[in-house]
Amino acid sequence: MGGHAKARGAAAALGVLGLLCAVLGAVMIALLPSLIEQQVLKNVRIHPSSLSFNMWKDIPVPFYLSVYFFNVLNPDKVLKGEKPQVQELGPYVYREFRHKTNITFHDNDTVSFLEYRSYQFQPAKSRGSESDYVVVPNILVMSASMMMEDRPMSLKLMMTLAFTTLGQRAFMNRTVGEIMWGYDDPLMSLINKYFPGMFPFNGKFGLFAELNNSDSGLFTVFTGVKNFSRIHLVDKWNGLSKVSFWHSDQCNMINGTAGQMWAPFMTPESSLEFYSPDACRSMKLIYKESGVFEGIPTYRFVAPKTLFANGSDYPPNEGFCPCMESGIQNVSTCRFNAPLFLSHPHFYDGDPALAEAVTGLHPNQEEHSLFLDIHPVTGVPMNCSVKMQLNLYIKAMSSGPAAPAHVRVVLPPQSGAMEGETLRSFYTQLVLLPKVLHYAQYVLLGLGCVLLLVPVVYQVRSQGPKDGGRRPSLAAGPEQPPSPHTPLLQDALHGQPASPQA
């Protein structure tokens, strides 16, 4: 009896355990998605208590600015009207460091900040050094010439005389470091003296002279604490809700985020929109495909073909005009009226005439398209490669040196990928743990169902026959009382004399 009692108790215990597992599994299936959603919403908002706040404040992703120069091989022949021949040099790689300061939270669910950028040259990642010499268009001379086009003839003559006196030419041969971070030029001093405010440079002139150790403007973005539907969206930039560089309200709108994080729970129908102070406009990327980065599921977003299309091919871009061929965008109105144009590298996705006008360009998708890989659950970028080309448009002028149209100046792709401890922590907390919980809920439910069968099976087996399996025949009649002659018959069968009857 003791063995049966123990078996019955064990079966009952397993049944209770199975019930608990099944209930827990069912509860997890019902509630886990909403719990994960609540945790994600809690930890991606901009608040000191959120897990992503430090990541937002000091971006741990190492960004690299890879700069390519187009070395002009035939500058003298170009001035005579021949097609430019260029050789791509680089990359010259710089590590970009970003950190936010002046972080101020406001009562209207927004936070404002300044984000400073600094750059350090990375010789090990570069193909060349900052002391390499490159023949490129003289941006200062050509820009000044273009700006003098509508000025009085007297000023044009003065500028031409200044070019000659100072030995200024349409092309210059300078080092990468000088072109990037600035060089002393007597022409700059002359321009600042007689034409103050023409250029926003007071010292050395360089393509990135004003970017190093500078901020990208005062951003004010929504935190998502009170109203999650607007999380990370830009409210104002430098106190403005829209810019005034362009010729239409649509083009002047400040849309999207500051380009660092986006709203979570993305779908293939989502798009990435952000405001770029460097491009002086908002940009929108579209979904291309899903993928995996270091074990983390991602959505890849790319630039649409209409990003730099002209107003004829894409009417909404009419506000960015005056336009030229599709594939280049005029940014002169936000770059002190210098004839500068933005495009994809090698005029990828642009009018074929652009690349055909120069010898040495080879546009292709793999090397020259831009993309962002985003973790769709959190809206955090995992990997990115933002590639832009800066172009200088010049035409022959009577007031200055003759020059070609569409001379390529510099190609500054920017890339970054999450790595190291940040990547491992992100994977553990936001990928591995939810995946384990996802499978655990079904394991618990299945295990609970199996354990619930144990007491059922035991009960069925315990109610079986206890007489060795012998059952009375259903065909037998009612039990008959023993015959009085039966003992005599049994005695006779065993050879015993019958007892006399009374």
C-alpha positions as CSV (number, residue, x, y, z in Angstrom):
1,M,0.0,0.0,0.0
2,G,2.9,2.4,0.8
3,G,4.2,2.0,-2.8
4,H,0.9,2.8,-4.3
5,A,0.5,5.9,-2.2
6,K,3.9,7.2,-3.1
7,A,3.2,6.6,-6.8
8,R,-0.1,8.4,-6.5
9,G,1.6,11.4,-4.8
10,A,4.3,11.6,-7.4
11,A,1.7,11.6,-10.2
12,A,-0.3,14.3,-8.5
13,A,2.8,16.4,-8.0
14,L,3.8,16.1,-11.7
15,G,0.3,17.0,-12.7
16,V,0.4,20.2,-10.5
17,L,3.8,21.1,-12.0
18,G,2.4,20.5,-15.5
19,L,-0.5,22.7,-14.8
20,L,1.8,25.5,-13.6
21,C,4.0,25.2,-16.7
22,A,1.1,25.2,-19.0
23,V,-0.5,28.2,-17.3
24,L,2.8,30.1,-17.3
25,G,3.4,29.3,-21.0
26,A,-0.1,30.4,-21.9
27,V,0.3,33.6,-19.9
28,M,3.6,34.3,-21.6
29,I,2.2,33.8,-25.0
30,A,-0.6,36.2,-24.2
31,L,1.3,38.9,-22.4
32,L,5.0,38.6,-23.5
33,P,4.6,40.6,-26.8
34,S,3.0,43.5,-24.9
35,L,5.7,43.3,-22.1
36,I,8.5,43.4,-24.6
37,E,6.8,46.3,-26.4
38,Q,6.5,48.2,-23.1
39,Q,10.2,47.6,-22.3
40,V,11.3,48.8,-25.7
41,L,9.2,51.9,-25.5
42,K,10.6,52.6,-22.0
43,N,14.2,52.2,-23.0
44,V,14.3,53.9,-26.4
45,R,12.8,57.2,-25.2
46,I,15.2,60.1,-24.5
47,H,15.3,60.1,-20.7
48,P,18.2,59.6,-18.3
49,S,16.5,56.5,-16.9
50,S,16.4,54.7,-20.3
51,L,18.9,52.1,-21.4
52,S,19.6,53.9,-24.6
53,F,20.2,57.4,-23.1
54,N,23.9,57.1,-22.8
55,M,24.1,55.6,-26.3
56,W,22.1,58.6,-27.6
57,K,24.2,61.1,-25.6
58,D,27.6,59.8,-26.6
59,I,27.2,57.6,-29.7
60,P,29.4,54.5,-29.1
61,V,29.3,53.5,-32.8
62,P,32.7,54.4,-34.3
63,F,32.1,56.6,-37.4
64,Y,34.7,57.0,-40.1
65,L,34.9,59.7,-42.7
66,S,36.6,58.2,-45.8
67,V,37.6,61.0,-48.2
68,Y,38.5,60.4,-51.8
69,F,40.0,63.0,-54.1
70,F,39.8,63.2,-57.8
71,N,43.3,64.1,-59.0
72,V,43.1,66.0,-62.3
73,L,45.7,64.6,-64.7
74,N,45.3,67.1,-67.5
75,P,44.6,70.5,-66.0
76,D,46.2,72.5,-68.8
77,K,44.3,70.7,-71.5
78,V,41.0,71.0,-69.5
79,L,41.5,74.8,-69.6
80,K,41.6,74.5,-73.4
81,G,38.3,72.7,-73.5
82,E,39.3,69.0,-73.4
83,K,37.5,66.4,-71.3
84,P,39.0,66.1,-67.8
85,Q,40.9,63.0,-66.9
86,V,40.8,62.1,-63.2
87,Q,42.3,59.6,-60.9
88,E,40.6,58.7,-57.7
89,L,43.0,58.8,-54.7
90,G,42.2,57.5,-51.2
91,P,40.6,56.7,-49.0
92,Y,42.0,59.1,-46.4
93,V,40.2,57.9,-43.3
94,Y,39.3,59.9,-40.3
95,R,37.7,58.7,-37.1
96,E,34.8,60.9,-36.2
97,F,33.9,61.5,-32.6
98,R,30.5,62.8,-31.5
99,H,29.3,64.0,-28.2
100,K,26.3,66.0,-27.1
101,T,26.5,69.0,-24.8
102,N,24.0,71.6,-23.5
103,I,21.4,68.9,-23.1
104,T,18.2,70.7,-21.9
105,F,14.8,69.1,-21.3
106,H,11.7,71.2,-21.9
107,D,8.2,71.0,-20.6
108,N,6.7,70.4,-24.1
109,D,8.3,66.9,-24.2
110,T,11.4,68.0,-26.1
111,V,15.1,68.2,-25.5
112,S,17.6,70.5,-27.1
113,F,21.3,69.8,-27.5
114,L,24.5,70.7,-29.4
115,E,26.4,67.8,-31.0
116,Y,30.1,68.4,-31.5
117,R,32.2,66.6,-34.0
118,S,36.0,66.1,-34.1
119,Y,38.2,64.1,-36.5
120,Q,41.4,62.1,-36.1
121,F,43.4,60.8,-39.1
122,Q,43.7,57.0,-39.2
123,P,46.9,56.1,-41.1
124,A,46.3,52.3,-40.7
125,K,42.9,52.5,-42.4
126,S,44.0,55.0,-45.1
127,R,45.6,54.5,-48.5
128,G,48.0,57.4,-48.5
129,S,48.9,60.1,-46.1
130,E,47.8,63.7,-45.5
131,S,51.1,64.9,-47.1
132,D,50.1,63.5,-50.5
133,Y,49.8,66.2,-53.2
134,V,46.6,66.4,-55.2
135,V,45.7,68.5,-58.3
136,V,42.2,69.8,-57.8
137,P,40.2,72.9,-58.9
138,N,41.1,76.0,-56.9
139,I,37.7,76.3,-55.1
140,L,38.5,79.8,-53.8
141,V,39.4,81.3,-57.1
142,M,36.6,79.6,-59.1
143,S,34.0,80.5,-56.5
144,A,35.1,84.1,-56.4
145,S,35.0,84.3,-60.2
146,M,31.4,82.9,-60.2
147,M,30.3,85.4,-57.6
148,M,31.7,88.3,-59.6
149,E,29.6,87.3,-62.7
150,D,26.9,89.9,-62.0
151,R,29.1,92.5,-60.4
152,P,30.2,95.7,-62.2
153,M,33.0,95.5,-64.7
154,S,35.3,97.5,-62.5
155,L,35.1,94.9,-59.8
156,K,35.7,92.1,-62.3
157,L,38.8,93.8,-63.5
158,M,40.1,94.3,-60.0
159,M,39.5,90.6,-59.3
160,T,41.3,89.6,-62.5
161,L,44.2,91.8,-61.6
162,A,44.3,90.3,-58.1
163,F,44.4,86.8,-59.5
164,T,47.3,87.7,-61.7
165,T,49.2,89.5,-59.0
166,L,48.8,86.8,-56.5
167,G,49.6,84.0,-58.9
168,Q,46.2,82.4,-58.6
169,R,45.3,79.7,-61.1
170,A,42.2,77.6,-61.9
171,F,43.8,74.5,-60.5
172,M,46.1,74.1,-57.5
173,N,48.5,71.4,-56.3
174,R,48.2,71.1,-52.5
175,T,48.4,68.4,-49.9
176,V,45.4,66.4,-48.6
177,G,45.9,68.0,-45.2
178,E,45.8,71.5,-46.6
179,I,42.7,70.9,-48.7
180,M,40.9,69.2,-45.8
181,W,41.8,71.5,-42.8
182,G,42.9,74.7,-44.4
183,Y,45.8,76.7,-45.8
184,D,46.8,80.3,-45.7
185,D,45.9,82.1,-48.9
186,P,46.5,85.8,-49.6
187,L,43.4,85.8,-51.8
188,M,41.3,85.0,-48.8
189,S,42.7,88.0,-46.9
190,L,42.1,90.2,-49.9
191,I,38.5,89.1,-50.3
192,N,37.8,89.5,-46.5
193,K,39.2,93.0,-46.7
194,Y,37.3,94.3,-49.7
195,F,34.3,92.0,-49.8
196,P,33.5,91.2,-46.1
197,G,31.0,88.5,-45.6
198,M,31.5,86.9,-49.0
199,F,33.0,83.8,-47.3
200,P,32.4,82.6,-43.7
201,F,36.2,82.0,-43.3
202,N,38.3,84.4,-41.3
203,G,41.5,82.3,-41.2
204,K,42.6,79.4,-43.2
205,F,40.5,78.1,-46.1
206,G,39.7,74.4,-46.3
207,L,36.9,72.1,-47.2
208,F,36.5,70.9,-43.6
209,A,38.1,73.7,-41.8
210,E,34.9,74.8,-40.2
211,L,33.7,71.2,-39.3
212,N,36.4,70.0,-37.0
213,N,35.6,70.7,-33.3
214,S,32.4,72.3,-34.3
215,D,28.7,71.6,-33.8
216,S,26.0,70.8,-36.3
217,G,23.5,73.4,-35.0
218,L,21.1,73.4,-32.1
219,F,18.7,70.5,-32.4
220,T,15.4,70.3,-30.5
221,V,13.8,66.9,-30.7
222,F,10.9,65.1,-29.1
223,T,11.8,62.7,-26.3
224,G,8.8,60.4,-26.6
225,V,8.2,60.4,-22.8
226,K,4.7,62.0,-23.0
227,N,3.9,61.4,-26.6
228,F,5.6,58.4,-28.0
229,S,4.2,58.9,-31.6
230,R,6.7,61.7,-32.1
231,I,9.8,60.2,-30.5
232,H,13.2,61.5,-32.0
233,L,11.4,63.7,-34.5
234,V,13.0,67.2,-34.9
235,D,10.9,70.0,-33.5
236,K,13.3,72.8,-34.4
237,W,16.9,73.3,-35.7
238,N,18.6,76.5,-34.6
239,G,15.2,77.7,-33.4
240,L,13.6,77.2,-36.8
241,S,10.8,75.0,-37.7
242,K,11.7,75.3,-41.4
243,V,14.7,76.7,-43.3
244,S,14.8,79.4,-46.0
245,F,17.4,78.1,-48.4
246,W,15.1,76.8,-51.0
247,H,12.2,78.0,-53.2
248,S,9.2,75.9,-51.9
249,D,7.7,75.2,-48.5
250,Q,8.0,71.5,-49.1
251,C,11.8,71.7,-49.7
252,N,12.3,74.0,-46.7
253,M,10.5,71.7,-44.3
254,I,12.5,70.1,-41.5
255,N,11.2,66.5,-41.4
256,G,12.3,63.3,-39.7
257,T,14.8,62.8,-37.0
258,A,18.3,64.2,-36.4
259,G,19.7,61.1,-38.2
260,Q,20.8,59.1,-35.2
261,M,17.8,57.0,-34.0
262,W,14.3,56.4,-35.3
263,A,11.0,55.2,-33.9
264,P,10.9,51.5,-33.0
265,F,8.7,48.7,-34.5
266,M,9.4,49.4,-38.1
267,T,7.8,47.5,-41.0
268,P,8.8,47.2,-44.6
269,E,6.3,50.1,-45.3
270,S,8.4,52.4,-43.0
271,S,10.8,55.0,-44.3
272,L,13.8,56.8,-42.8
273,E,13.6,60.5,-42.9
274,F,16.1,62.9,-41.3
275,Y,17.3,66.4,-41.5
276,S,21.0,66.9,-42.6
277,P,22.6,70.2,-41.8
278,D,25.4,69.4,-44.2
279,A,23.0,69.1,-47.1
280,C,20.7,71.8,-45.7
281,R,17.7,69.7,-46.4
282,S,15.6,66.7,-45.2
283,M,16.2,63.4,-46.9
284,K,14.1,60.3,-47.0
285,L,15.4,56.7,-47.5
286,I,13.2,53.8,-48.5
287,Y,13.1,50.1,-47.5
288,K,15.0,47.7,-49.7
289,E,15.5,44.4,-47.9
290,S,15.8,42.6,-44.6
291,G,19.1,41.2,-43.5
292,V,21.3,40.3,-40.5
293,F,24.2,42.2,-39.0
294,E,26.4,40.2,-36.5
295,G,23.4,38.1,-35.6
296,I,21.0,41.0,-35.3
297,P,18.1,41.3,-37.7
298,T,18.0,44.5,-39.7
299,Y,16.1,46.4,-42.4
300,R,18.2,48.1,-45.1
301,F,17.1,51.5,-46.2
302,V,18.6,53.1,-49.4
303,A,18.2,56.4,-51.3
304,P,15.5,56.5,-53.9
305,K,16.4,57.4,-57.4
306,T,14.6,60.7,-56.9
307,L,16.8,62.0,-54.1
308,F,18.9,64.2,-56.4
309,A,16.6,64.2,-59.4
310,N,15.9,67.6,-61.0
311,G,12.5,69.3,-61.1
312,S,11.7,68.1,-64.6
313,D,12.1,64.4,-63.7
314,Y,10.6,64.8,-60.2
315,P,8.4,67.9,-59.7
316,P,8.6,68.0,-55.8
317,N,12.4,68.8,-56.2
318,E,11.6,71.9,-58.2
319,G,12.1,73.9,-55.1
320,F,15.9,72.9,-55.1
321,C,16.4,74.5,-58.5
322,P,17.9,76.1,-60.5
323,C,18.6,72.5,-61.6
324,M,20.9,70.9,-64.1
325,E,20.9,67.2,-65.1
326,S,19.3,64.7,-62.7
327,G,21.7,63.3,-60.2
328,I,23.2,66.6,-58.8
329,Q,21.6,69.0,-56.4
330,N,22.5,72.7,-56.3
331,V,23.5,73.6,-52.7
332,S,24.9,77.1,-53.5
333,T,22.1,78.9,-51.6
334,C,23.3,77.3,-48.3
335,R,27.0,77.4,-49.1
336,F,27.7,81.2,-49.3
337,N,26.6,81.1,-53.0
338,A,29.6,79.0,-54.1
339,P,28.7,76.9,-57.2
340,L,28.6,73.6,-55.2
341,F,26.5,70.6,-56.1
342,L,25.8,67.4,-54.1
343,S,25.6,64.0,-55.8
344,H,26.2,60.3,-55.2
345,P,29.8,59.2,-55.8
346,H,30.8,59.0,-59.5
347,F,27.3,60.4,-60.3
348,Y,25.7,57.0,-59.5
349,D,22.0,57.1,-60.2
350,G,22.4,60.3,-62.2
351,D,22.1,61.3,-65.8
352,P,24.6,59.2,-67.8
353,A,25.9,62.4,-69.4
354,L,27.4,63.5,-66.1
355,A,29.8,60.5,-65.8
356,E,30.5,60.5,-69.6
357,A,31.8,64.1,-69.4
358,V,34.8,62.9,-67.4
359,T,37.3,60.2,-68.0
360,G,37.9,58.0,-65.0
361,L,34.5,57.7,-63.4
362,H,32.9,54.2,-62.9
363,P,29.6,54.4,-61.1
364,N,28.3,51.2,-59.6
365,Q,25.8,50.3,-56.9
366,E,28.1,48.2,-54.7
367,E,30.6,51.0,-54.1
368,H,28.6,54.2,-54.6
369,S,25.1,53.7,-53.1
370,L,24.3,54.8,-49.6
371,F,22.5,52.6,-47.1
372,L,21.5,52.4,-43.4
373,D,20.9,49.1,-41.7
374,I,18.4,49.5,-38.8
375,H,17.3,47.2,-36.1
376,P,13.5,47.4,-36.7
377,V,12.4,46.6,-33.2
378,T,14.3,49.5,-31.6
379,G,15.0,51.9,-34.5
380,V,18.8,51.9,-33.7
381,P,21.2,51.9,-36.6
382,M,23.6,48.9,-36.7
383,N,25.6,49.7,-39.8
384,C,25.6,52.6,-42.2
385,S,27.5,53.9,-45.2
386,V,26.5,57.5,-46.2
387,K,28.3,58.5,-49.4
388,M,28.1,61.9,-50.9
389,Q,30.1,63.7,-53.5
390,L,30.8,67.4,-53.5
391,N,31.1,68.9,-57.0
392,L,32.2,72.3,-58.2
393,Y,30.5,73.8,-61.3
394,I,32.5,76.4,-63.2
395,K,32.2,77.9,-66.6
396,A,34.7,80.0,-68.5
397,M,34.4,83.7,-67.5
398,S,36.0,86.9,-68.7
399,S,36.7,87.9,-65.1
400,G,38.7,84.9,-64.2
401,P,40.6,81.8,-65.3
402,A,38.8,79.6,-67.8
403,A,37.5,76.4,-66.2
404,P,35.5,73.3,-67.0
405,A,32.0,72.5,-65.9
406,H,31.3,69.8,-63.2
407,V,34.8,69.4,-61.9
408,R,34.8,66.8,-59.1
409,V,36.4,68.0,-55.9
410,V,36.1,65.6,-53.0
411,L,34.2,62.5,-52.2
412,P,33.5,62.1,-48.5
413,P,31.7,58.8,-47.6
414,Q,30.8,58.4,-44.0
415,S,30.4,54.9,-42.5
416,G,29.9,53.4,-39.1
417,A,29.0,50.1,-37.5
418,M,28.2,49.0,-34.0
419,E,30.9,46.9,-32.6
420,G,32.7,45.7,-29.4
421,E,31.0,45.7,-26.0
422,T,28.1,47.9,-27.2
423,L,27.3,45.4,-29.9
424,R,27.4,42.4,-27.5
425,S,25.3,44.1,-24.9
426,F,22.7,45.2,-27.5
427,Y,22.6,41.6,-28.9
428,T,22.2,40.1,-25.5
429,Q,19.5,42.4,-24.2
430,L,17.5,43.1,-27.3
431,V,17.9,40.0,-29.5
432,L,19.1,37.0,-27.5
433,L,16.9,37.5,-24.4
434,P,13.6,38.1,-26.4
435,K,14.4,35.1,-28.5
436,V,15.0,32.9,-25.5
437,L,11.7,34.1,-23.9
438,H,9.9,33.5,-27.2
439,Y,10.9,29.9,-27.4
440,A,10.6,29.4,-23.6
441,Q,6.9,30.1,-23.7
442,Y,6.2,27.3,-26.1
443,V,8.5,24.9,-24.3
444,L,6.7,25.6,-21.1
445,L,3.3,25.1,-22.7
446,G,4.4,21.8,-24.3
447,L,6.1,20.5,-21.2
448,G,3.0,21.4,-19.1
449,C,0.7,19.4,-21.4
450,V,3.0,16.4,-21.2
451,L,3.2,16.5,-17.4
452,L,-0.6,16.9,-17.2
453,L,-0.9,13.5,-18.9
454,V,1.0,11.7,-16.1
455,P,-1.8,11.7,-13.4
456,V,-4.3,10.9,-16.1
457,V,-2.4,7.8,-17.3
458,Y,-1.7,6.7,-13.7
459,Q,-5.4,7.0,-12.8
460,V,-6.5,4.9,-15.8
461,R,-3.9,2.2,-15.1
462,S,-4.7,2.1,-11.3
463,Q,-8.4,1.2,-12.0
464,G,-7.6,-2.0,-14.0
465,P,-8.6,-5.6,-12.7
466,K,-6.8,-7.0,-9.6
467,D,-7.6,-10.8,-10.0
468,G,-4.9,-11.6,-12.4
469,G,-6.9,-10.8,-15.4
470,R,-9.6,-13.5,-14.9
471,R,-13.1,-12.2,-15.6
472,P,-16.4,-14.1,-15.2
473,S,-17.8,-15.3,-18.5
474,L,-20.8,-13.2,-19.7
475,A,-22.3,-16.4,-21.2
476,A,-22.5,-18.3,-17.9
477,G,-25.9,-18.5,-16.2
478,P,-26.7,-17.7,-12.6
479,E,-24.6,-19.3,-10.0
480,Q,-26.1,-22.7,-8.8
481,P,-25.9,-24.0,-5.3
482,P,-23.7,-27.1,-4.9
483,S,-25.4,-30.4,-5.4
484,P,-25.7,-32.7,-2.4
485,H,-24.2,-35.5,-4.5
486,T,-21.2,-33.6,-5.4
487,P,-19.0,-34.8,-2.4
488,L,-19.9,-38.4,-3.2
489,L,-18.9,-37.9,-6.8
490,Q,-15.6,-36.3,-5.7
491,D,-14.9,-39.2,-3.3
492,A,-15.6,-41.7,-6.0
493,L,-13.3,-39.9,-8.3
494,H,-10.5,-40.1,-5.7
495,G,-11.1,-43.8,-4.9
496,Q,-12.8,-43.3,-1.5
497,P,-15.8,-45.3,-0.3
498,A,-19.0,-43.4,-0.2
499,S,-20.4,-42.5,3.2
500,P,-23.7,-44.0,4.1
501,Q,-26.5,-41.6,4.0
502,A,-28.6,-41.0,7.0
